[in-house]
Amino acid sequence: MRTLIRSAAALAAVGLTLTPTAASATPTPSPGAATVTKAGTSFLTATAITAGQPVQVGASTGDHLYWSFRAEAGQVHEIAATVSFPKGRTGASTWTVDVFDGLRRRQACTAGAQTPTADASATSVTLGCTLRRVRPWAEPWSGDPLPGTYYVRLSVTDLPEPDLGLPIDVDLLVSVDGEGGASGDDGRLAAPLVPNTRAGTVLTAEPTPEPVAEEETSLTGWLPEAGSRWVWTTAGGVLAAVAGVVGFALTRRPRRP
Amino acid sequence: MINKRRSTAVLLGLLATTALIGPAPALADDETAEPPAEPPKVELVLDVSGSMRARDIDGRSRISVAQQAFNEVVDALPDETQLGIRVLGATYRGKDKKQGCLDTQQIVPVGRVDRTQAKAAVATLRPTGFTPVGLALRSAAQDLGTGSTARRIVLITDGEDTCAPPDPCEVARELAAQGTKLVVDTLGLAPDEKVRRQLLCIAGATGGTYTAAQSADELTGRIKQLVDRARDTYTATPTVVGGSAECRDAPLLGPGVYTDREAFAEHRWYRVPVRPGQELRASVSIALDRPVNPDYGVLLRATAQDGRELVRGVDAGSGRTDVISAGLRWSAAEDAPDPAPSGTVTAQAVCLVVSNAFAPRPGTEASPGMPVELTVDVVAASPAPDEPDLGRGWALLLLLTLAGLVTGLVAGLLTRWWAATWREN
């Protein structure tokens, strides 16, 4: 019974998630989110931000600015950045926003101006990147987006050298679409792709053999996980039973009045 | 019966696990990072050579702008940050280049800052002599000492180094290759082309940044930002490791972050022990700390001991960038070989090889190699999900309903037929 209630709740949740969302408007910061005024300069020193938290930071042209955020399964992230130039520049410059997962693998953008070029006279340039939906599980050999840390790197890839070092102002916002909690049917990552950032230790000897871990057996382990499938299948069974009774009744001779 | 057998298995399993948990407490992975032993250390290196007299920043002299910026930075300094100040070209008034190029002093030693003393020391500076940037950088690195955490040097200058050799950029590369994590951020005061090139080279070689400051506000804001950054990021220091040319004698790495150097067209091998049921995760970043041709790539491969490739991570790029990265995941196939008769499983050493496709420009130094950052992690494997046993969706409901209806009809017809036959007999 409890499973049924839980499954019903899950079904309701799924239904809510599936309701068509409004056509993606310009991302807006979450109300009450504190503005981040920092940026890291490498993967290891990336500044952690959360979706909906606006970033405003002053930097120099040519800096490579890093931020990181956490992603859960089922979410789609959209990154919007604006670089404004308070000073005149000598030529056109090309800017880029690169996104990497926790293993520093480059992530594709499905939409958005990832590498726009700003004219010498432009006062600002807008960058955008919409990521793929985060999968709950993928084979180790695949490059699918998985839950864990994601890195955003904002930099200029092409510019006249004299423009290096000039001040810029960067606004960045990571917004998230779709709540996490994808169904358990599609697998689950045992550990999210969060990099281990502690200094490593070089081992001096091969690790000793480890005793085989006994597999845990449980009485209900063979049952499918609680979820909306229970509700659907049960409802299907009930409908089949009703239809069966109806079908049986149809073959009876109608009673004379 | 079945239940009885299962509960016996559970009981045995429980007994086994309790017996096994006992002798392996050393493996417990504490998630809390240990507090860093030393505070963040920064040294500001200020050029006080004769050219700092020029009045071209908002109508004020460069040195007065720098002095004002230093005062504000010292005032806003976080308590735990240890700051030192070194000057170059501050005392020698003569014309002898040899003498003038040795002119660099530490006016505030690296440590907890006495604000009044530091400000007084800065206030007395008068633009004087030569610009021995290379020597000043070397001395600043010594001031900061060696330790386990990252250090930052902020170099503020308005003129080209007049004392090479040593070439400041060479010095920066040499310092970066010494093992201690040292980042040099450079600030050019109203820089010309030569100064910009030199400062860009210094910053690029150490993974620092370059800023052209053209007003007092810009200078102050930037130095504050850099000092703050030192506090935020100084703990990120990887372990230095030396990869070998072959897998056989490659260093055995545990989970964590490592740094190494790799020359053009070099291959570096490492080994990571992975047990059955575990997943290997590795990523590598190679920094472009020197001018290279615009197209480049990096390849990270995991191979078995016999050279068979297991998986690869690859990325390529074009244009200006700081690092190029690739990563991979790998876990053994699920039908792992049976455990040894002793009831133990041995770890399989997986070889990792890092290679790069960079092309040096004419005149680019080949050694020391480019900085490599390697991240290794070993976590529990994520097995492929089972196919679902239950169904979902409207099509399923429709199908079940139709099946029920057809069954009902058939059953009803059969009953009728049977009843009719039975009545006749």
Interface residues (C-beta under 8 A of the other chain):
Chain A: K38 G40 T41 S42 F43 L44 T45 T47 G58 S60 G62 D63 H64 K87 T94 F100 D101 G102 L103 R104 R105 R106 W137 E139 P140 W141 S155 V156 T157 D158 L159 E161 P162 L164 G165 L166 P167 G184 D185 D186 G187 R188 L189 A190 A191 L193 P195 N196 T197 R198 A199 G200 T201 V202 L203 T204 A205 E206 P207 P209 E210 P211 V212 A213 E214 E215 E216 T217 S218 L219 P224 G227 S228 R229 W230 W232 T233 A235 G236 G237 L239 A240 A241 V242 A243 G244 V245 V246 G247 F248 A249 L250 T251 R252
Chain B: N3 R6 S7 A9 V10 L12 G13 A16 T17 L20 A33 S148 G188 P191 E193 R196 R197 L199 L200 G207 T209 Y210 T211 A212 Q214 E218 G221 R222 Q225 D228 R229 D232 T233 A236 T237 P238 T239 V241 P251 L252 L253 G254 P255 G256 V257 Y258 P273 R275 G277 E279 R281 A282 S283 V284 S285 V311 G313 D315 G319 R320 T321 D322 V323 S325 A326 G327 L328 R329 W330 S331 P339 A340 S342 G343 T344 V345 T346 A347 A349 E373 T375 V376 D377 V379 A380 A381 S382 P383 A384 P385 P388 D389 L390 G391 R392 G393 L396 L397 L399 L400 T401 L402 A403 G404 L405 V406 T407 G408 L409 V410 A411 G412 L413 T415 R416
